[in-house]
Amino acid sequence: MVKVNEIVCADPACPGFETVILVMAPGVRSMARKIAMPLADVTRQDVLRAIRLDH
């Protein structure tokens, strides 16, 4: 299961909105990644870069 949310970052160093990708699978530790931009601006490349396993 994959969940994607856009949130307002409370940290003053954040750009305002960020996109959070949560990947969940039974028996495996969940993986959360953040992209420092609003969801509407996120590209396929941004997602691929964010979920790289060596990240």
N, C-alpha and C positions, 0 to 999 in steps of 0.2 A: 504494500500500500504506500502511496505517495501522497503527502499533503503539502500544499503550498499556501502560504499566508503572507499578506503584506501587513507590516506592523509599523507603528511610529516608534522610532528608537528614542529612548529617554536619555541616552548618553549625549552630552553636548558636542562631542566629537563626530557624531553620526551626521549623515547628510539629511536627516529628517525621516524619510521612509526607507525601509529595507524589506527585502523579500526573504522569507525563511522557507527552506525546502526540508521536509522531514521524510525520510525513507524508512519504512518499517517492514520487517518480515518476521514470521514466526520463528522463534529459536535463535534469532540473530539480534545483536545489539542495534538499536535504532541509530541512524545517522542524521544529524542535523547540520545544515549548511546555510550560511547567510550570504546574501548578495546585497551590497550597499547601494540599492536603487529601488525605486518603485516598481511594482510588478509590470506595469504597462511598458516600462523601458527595458525589461529583461529580454535578452535574445537567447537563442539556442546555444550560442557560443558561451554566454555567461553561465548557463546551467551546466554545460559540459565541463567548464573550467572549475565550477564550484564543487562538483561531485567526483572529481578525479580521486581515485583511491589513494594516491600518494600525497594528497592534500593535507 
